[in-house]
Amino acid sequence: MTPRHSLLLRQVRILIGTSWIGCTALAGAATAQRVDAATLLDDDLQTRISP
């Protein structure tokens, strides 16, 4: 394996790692927002129903 080859492999591995972390963070943020929206909606509905 040539030095350039291993460097390329390392860059690809780093790229995959960062994109995986990014996707996980995005999914986590989206889930958190969805939970927040559901909670707000639930609170809103309960406020309207209860006198």
N, C-alpha and C positions, 0 to 999 in steps of 0.2 A: 504494500500500500504506500503510495507516495504521500509526502507531507501535505500537498495540495488537496489530495483526496480526503485525508482525515480532517482537514480544516473545513472542507465543504460539508462533510458528514456532521461535524460539530455544529456548524451554522444551521443545518437543516434540523438537527435535534433541538437547538435553542429556539428556532422558529416554531416548531411543533409545540414545544413546551410553553412558550409565551402565548401562542394562540389558544392552547388548551386552557391556560389560566384565564385568559381574556373571556373565553366562552363561558367558563364556569362562573366568573364574576358577573357577566351579563345575565346569565340564567338566574343567578342568585338575586340580583337586583330586580329582575323582572318578577320573580316569585314574590319578593318582599313587597313590591308595588301592588301586585295583585292582592296580596293579603291585606295591605293597607286599604285598598279600594273596597274590598269586601267588608272589612271592619267598619269603614265609614258608612257604607251603604246600610249595613246592619243597624248601626247606631241611629242613622237617619230614620229608618223604617220603625224602629222601636220608639223613637221620640214621637213620631206621628201617630202611632197606634195608642200609646199610653197617654192618658189625659194630663 
